[in-house]
């Protein structure tokens, strides 16, 4: 058997990382220190949608399914990493998705590789590409089980959102049972390929989402 190659698709956590305005950066502190205590022990405080994470329907859908109710089979499987070239604040269209030539099928995971992860923890990260409503509908029509992006939000960038913004992409996908993974990393290294993908969030009871270690496997 040939050895498997594991590709890490998650950002590390630190206090300088990109964060959502409503939640702030993580707080990581040592509460035990081996220099004076028997062992090291850290405390971590963070909001559920910080860094590389998975959104559950409950995030936007009243009474929606929570993150702890998903079986491992729901969070991993075959999928595509689609190469997408977009400029700041530019919509990803159906033409972009179809132009990759990937045969996206029911129950797969689809990750969008724009290279925007290289701007993580910089001010430019907030002016990311985003999914158009039509592109989100295209993914819904193919009944994928998860959509992942290597930028801040599947929806319109925060600086571009009007006062009465309604997060249409989140409502469309989560409202139809499609999970959303955001702030992925290293997707361009495997762009254009069909791989085995795992996106396993923390099992938070009643959680609207959770940080996740997301990865791909190639044989």
Buried (B, 14 or more C-beta within 10 A) or exposed (E): EEEEEEBBBBBEBEEEBBBBEEEEBBEEEEEEEEEEEEEEEEEEEBBBBBBBBBBBBBBBBEEBBBBBBBEEEBBBBEBBBBBBEBEBBBBBBBEBBEEBEBEBBEBBBBBBBBBBBEBBEEEEBBBBBBBBEEBBBBBBEBBBBBBBBBBBBBBBBBEBEEEEEEBBBBBBBBEBBBBBBBBBBBBBEBBEBBBBBBBBBBEBEEBBBBBBEBBBEEE
